[in-house]
Amino acid sequence: MNTVRTVIRGIGQTLITLGLITLLFCAYELWITNLYTAREQSALGSQLRRSWDSGEDPLAPTLVRVPLGTGIAVLRIPRLGDSYAKVVVEGVGREDLKKGPGHYPGTALFGNLGNVVISGHRTTYGAPFNRLDEVKPGDAIVVETKTMWFTYTVTKRSVVSPHAIEVTYPVPGDKGAKPTKRLITLTTCNPKYSARTRLIVFAEQSAAQPKSAGLPPALTQGT
């Protein structure tokens, strides 16, 4: 009988230890990684503003390739609050997405014909797309570059397989089609805390104005 009690006690202590390890791991994933990304976003934002103020533009047509991990624009989604402003980096590799939402190299750039594709984490590393499921058709997505504000209007949301690369095509779903619209596609894992599927938000450019004209209506009139 004592042996059984000892075994049960040992199993209980092991389960408690495993539970504590799991909690510590979750704390790291949800807190430490968020602190890391917050620091990176602050540094990227300052760097991007300095380059803009000095006349440099990471998206200048003269550049052959934007270095991976470089801040290129600022993404705003009014539906997610007035304080929502994320620096978009070039690249969607592991290290790139630790810094913030990433632009898929080779997809269109803001304001151009085709499909601008941006991916972001849903839970860890700042979770820039944590609340992407709250964005609805008709909502605005606003991108700030050195000289322009680009406003996109959400057209639909979809949940797809992680292998559904057709959402990244210049014309989503039609690999060989020639683009005639200016689109933006946001992608993230789905559901939260899982990578089983992907949540996709599609939007089409509805306005473009120089920053010298002031803020776009989507940022002054709410969602």
ZADO-211048 format. One record per residue (C-alpha): residue in one letter; x, y, z. Coordinates in steps of 0.25 Angstrom, whole numbers, padded with zeros to 4 digits, always signed. Layout:
# ZADO-211048
AXYZ/...
# end
This chain:
# ZADO-211048
M+0000+0000+0000/N+0011+0009+0003/T+0018+0006-0010/V+0005+0010-0017/R+0004+0023-0009/T+0019+0026-0013/V+0016+0024-0028/I+0004+0033-0027/R+0011+0044-0020/G+0022+0043-0030/I+0013+0044-0042/G+0006+0056-0035/Q+0019+0063-0033/T+0023+0060-0047/L+0010+0066-0053/I+0012+0078-0044/T+0026+0080-0049/L+0021+0079-0064/G+0010+0088-0061/L+0020+0099-0056/I+0029+0097-0068/T+0017+0099-0077/L+0013+0111-0070/L+0027+0117-0071/F+0028+0114-0086/C+0015+0120-0088/A+0020+0133-0080/Y+0032+0133-0089/E+0024+0132-0102/L+0013+0142-0099/W+0021+0152-0090/I+0036+0152-0093/T+0034+0151-0109/N+0024+0162-0108/L+0035+0171-0101/Y+0045+0167-0111/T+0036+0171-0123/A+0031+0184-0116/R+0046+0188-0115/E+0048+0185-0129/Q+0036+0192-0134/S+0040+0205-0126/A+0054+0204-0132/L+0049+0201-0146/G+0039+0213-0145/S+0050+0223-0141/Q+0059+0218-0152/L+0048+0219-0162/R+0044+0233-0158/R+0059+0238-0159/S+0061+0232-0173/W+0048+0239-0177/D+0052+0252-0171/S+0066+0251-0178/G+0059+0249-0191/E+0062+0234-0192/D+0051+0224-0196/P+0053+0209-0194/L+0043+0207-0205/A+0050+0216-0215/P+0048+0210-0230/T+0063+0212-0231/L+0066+0201-0221/V+0068+0187-0227/R+0064+0180-0214/V+0059+0184-0201/P+0068+0178-0190/L+0061+0167-0182/G+0057+0172-0168/T+0056+0187-0172/G+0044+0195-0168/I+0037+0200-0181/A+0024+0206-0177/V+0014+0207-0165/L+0001+0199-0165/R-0012+0204-0158/I-0025+0198-0157/P-0036+0207-0151/R-0045+0196-0146/L-0034+0191-0137/G-0033+0205-0130/D-0026+0218-0131/S-0013+0214-0126/Y-0012+0202-0135/A+0001+0205-0144/K+0010+0194-0148/V+0023+0196-0155/V+0023+0186-0167/V+0037+0180-0170/E+0042+0174-0183/G+0042+0159-0182/V+0034+0147-0176/G+0045+0139-0170/R+0045+0135-0156/E+0054+0146-0152/D+0047+0156-0160/L+0033+0153-0154/K+0039+0154-0140/K+0040+0169-0143/G+0026+0171-0148/P+0017+0168-0159/G+0025+0165-0172/H+0023+0168-0187/Y+0025+0156-0196/P+0037+0159-0205/G+0032+0159-0219/T+0018+0163-0217/A+0013+0177-0221/L+0018+0189-0213/F+0008+0199-0208/G+0000+0207-0218/N+0004+0198-0230/L-0004+0189-0238/G-0005+0175-0232/N-0006+0169-0219/V+0002+0174-0207/V+0003+0162-0197/I+0006+0164-0182/S+0007+0153-0172/G+0008+0154-0157/H+0007+0146-0144/R-0006+0144-0137/T-0001+0141-0123/T+0014+0143-0120/Y+0024+0153-0124/G+0015+0165-0122/A+0003+0158-0129/P+0001+0169-0139/F-0011+0161-0145/N-0017+0156-0132/R-0030+0163-0135/L-0030+0161-0150/D-0043+0153-0148/E-0050+0166-0144/V-0048+0173-0157/K-0060+0173-0166/P-0063+0176-0181/G-0064+0191-0182/D-0054+0194-0172/A-0042+0202-0176/I-0027+0198-0176/V-0017+0209-0177/V-0003+0209-0181/E+0007+0221-0179/T+0019+0222-0187/K+0029+0233-0189/T+0020+0242-0197/M+0007+0235-0198/W-0005+0230-0191/F-0011+0218-0197/T-0025+0214-0193/Y-0031+0200-0196/T-0045+0195-0193/V-0047+0181-0188/T-0055+0173-0198/K-0056+0159-0191/R-0050+0149-0181/S-0046+0135-0183/V-0040+0123-0176/V-0031+0114-0184/S-0021+0103-0183/P-0007+0107-0179/H-0003+0102-0193/A-0013+0111-0201/I-0002+0120-0208/E-0012+0125-0218/V-0016+0136-0208/T-0003+0142-0211/Y-0004+0143-0226/P-0005+0157-0233/V-0019+0153-0236/P-0023+0144-0224/G-0028+0130-0228/D-0023+0132-0243/K-0008+0130-0245/G-0008+0134-0259/A-0017+0146-0259/K-0011+0160-0261/P-0014+0169-0250/T-0024+0181-0252/K-0026+0185-0238/R-0018+0190-0226/L-0020+0180-0215/I-0015+0176-0201/T-0016+0163-0194/L-0013+0161-0179/T-0010+0146-0175/T-0009+0140-0161/C-0010+0127-0154/N-0024+0122-0150/P-0030+0119-0140/K-0022+0126-0129/Y-0011+0118-0123/S-0012+0108-0135/A-0006+0108-0149/R-0016+0098-0154/T-0022+0108-0164/R-0020+0122-0169/L-0029+0134-0167/I-0028+0143-0180/V-0033+0158-0181/F-0035+0163-0195/A-0036+0178-0198/E-0035+0187-0210/Q-0029+0201-0211/S-0040+0211-0211/A-0032+0224-0209/A-0018+0230-0210/Q-0013+0243-0205/P+0000+0251-0203/K+0003+0253-0188/S+0004+0267-0191/A-0011+0267-0192/G-0013+0263-0177/L-0018+0250-0171/P-0027+0242-0180/P-0042+0241-0176/A-0041+0227-0171/L-0032+0232-0160/T-0041+0244-0156/Q-0055+0238-0157/G-0053+0225-0150/T-0056+0212-0155/
# end
